[in-house]
Amino acid sequence: MLVVLIEDQILAPHQVCQSCLLADQSGQPRWRQGQLRCGQALHKIAASQPEQYQCMMGFRIANIE
């Protein structure tokens, strides 16, 4: 499940991505084959951290399983 991390908040992607020009037609991040296509992967600080990405619009997105 993808979530958007903003300061001390966790938001659903549709709350942020729906107005993004880089989102797919349904207003969701371009997530395909386990990778965010509209952002870059960030390095993990600890192995227990979820995968995190920096989207092109500047938000941090995490893949929480």
N, C-alpha and C positions, 0 to 999 in steps of 0.2 A: 504494500500500500504506500503510495506516495503522499508525503505531507510537505507543506511549505513552512519553513522556520523563519519567523520574523521576530527579532529581539527575544522577548519572553513569551511569544505566542506560537502555537501550532495551528495552522489553518489547512483546510482541505484545498486541494489545487483549484477546484472550480471557483473558489472565492477570489483567487488571484489571477489565474490564467485565463479566465473567460474573456477578459478584455485585452489580452496580449495578442499582438499580431503574429507571434511565432507559435501560438497554440494550434492544435489540430482543429478540425471542423466542429468538434463537440466541445471546444473550450478547455480541453485537457492538455497537459504537457505532452510533448512528442516523445513518448516512452515506447521504445521498440527493442525487443530482444534483450531486455535487461539493461538498457542504457538510455540515458536522457539525450535525445537528439538535438535539443535546443539549449544545451549547456555543456559544461565541462566537469569531469569527475574531480573531486577534491581528494587529497591524500588523507588517509585515516591516521588519527593520533594513536588510537588503540584498536586492537583487533576486534574488540567487542562493540565498537561503534558501527552504526548502520552506514551503508553507502551514502555519501552525500555529494551533491552536485551544486554548482553555481550556474544559475540560468543566465541567459543573455540579458535579461532585464535587471539582474543584480540580486535576485532572491536566492536563498539557499533551500534546496529541496533534498529531502532524505527519503530513502527507501526503507520503510519499517516493515519487517516481516512478522 
